[in-house]
Amino acid sequence: MPSRRAKRFRTIADTEVGFVGTDVKFSAPLLDFSPFGLSVKTSQEVKVGTVFRLGVKIGSDYFRAAGVVRAKIPEGFAVEFLAMTSTDRALMRRLYLRLDMAARAE
């Protein structure tokens, strides 16, 4: 099995991810997260290859990105980040580092 590019973390607090596509708009609970993508729990039907604009609320801030559905998983689907602004990338990395530090403290 190939190794992942980065460790994935499950978020401690409930975190919603908002998705906007060509003809659909919905939100779903975040399952896990890495600097390269995320997975969500949802019964929403999506096709692998579907591109979304997505937003993740972190405290009072949001990071936004473009992402593509890379895989369906039993409880939802996984998304790879395609693009985000430098400000959004910095916010996303801060969240990732916070989750990494919390996991090391356990």
C-alpha positions in Angstrom: 0.0 0.0 0.0 1.5 3.4 -0.9 2.2 5.8 1.9 0.3 9.1 2.2 2.0 12.4 1.5 0.9 13.7 4.9 -0.7 12.4 8.1 -4.5 12.8 8.2 -6.1 14.1 11.4 -9.7 13.8 12.6 -11.0 17.0 13.9 -11.8 17.2 17.6 -14.7 19.7 17.3 -17.6 19.2 14.8 -16.6 21.0 11.6 -18.8 21.5 8.6 -17.5 21.7 5.0 -19.6 23.6 2.5 -19.6 22.5 -1.1 -20.8 24.4 -4.2 -20.9 22.7 -7.6 -22.4 23.5 -10.9 -25.9 22.4 -9.9 -25.6 21.5 -6.2 -24.9 23.1 -2.9 -24.7 21.3 0.4 -22.6 20.9 3.6 -21.3 17.8 5.3 -19.4 17.0 8.5 -15.6 16.8 8.2 -14.2 13.3 8.8 -10.4 13.9 8.4 -8.1 16.4 7.0 -4.6 16.8 5.6 -2.7 19.6 3.7 -3.7 17.9 0.5 -7.4 17.2 1.0 -10.2 16.0 3.3 -13.0 13.6 3.6 -16.6 14.1 4.7 -19.4 12.0 6.0 -22.5 12.4 3.8 -25.1 10.4 1.9 -24.9 13.1 -0.9 -24.4 11.4 -4.2 -21.3 12.6 -6.0 -19.2 11.3 -8.9 -15.5 10.8 -8.7 -14.0 13.7 -10.7 -16.6 16.3 -9.7 -15.0 19.7 -9.0 -16.4 21.8 -6.1 -15.6 25.1 -4.5 -15.5 24.3 -0.8 -15.2 26.2 2.5 -14.2 25.0 5.9 -15.1 27.1 9.0 -12.3 27.3 11.6 -13.4 29.3 14.6 -14.5 32.6 13.1 -12.5 32.2 9.9 -13.0 30.2 6.7 -10.5 28.7 4.4 -11.7 28.2 0.8 -10.4 26.0 -1.9 -11.2 24.4 -5.2 -11.3 20.6 -4.9 -12.0 17.5 -6.9 -13.7 14.3 -5.6 -11.0 11.6 -5.8 -12.8 8.7 -4.1 -16.0 7.5 -2.6 -15.6 6.0 0.8 -18.2 4.0 2.8 -19.4 7.0 4.8 -19.0 9.7 2.2 -16.2 10.9 -0.1 -12.7 12.2 -0.3 -11.5 15.5 -1.9 -8.1 16.6 -3.1 -7.4 20.3 -2.9 -6.7 21.8 -6.4 -6.2 25.4 -5.6 -6.5 28.1 -2.9 -5.2 31.5 -2.2 -2.1 32.1 -0.2 -4.2 33.4 2.7 -6.4 30.4 2.7 -3.4 28.1 2.5 -1.8 29.7 5.5 -5.1 29.3 7.5 -5.3 25.7 6.4 -1.7 25.0 7.5 -2.3 26.6 10.9 -5.3 24.2 11.4 -3.2 21.3 10.4 -0.3 22.2 12.7 -2.8 22.7 15.6 -4.2 19.2 15.0 -0.7 17.7 14.7 0.3 19.3 18.0 -2.9 18.1 19.7 -2.3 14.5 18.5 1.3 14.5 19.8 0.1 15.6 23.2 -2.3 12.6 23.5 
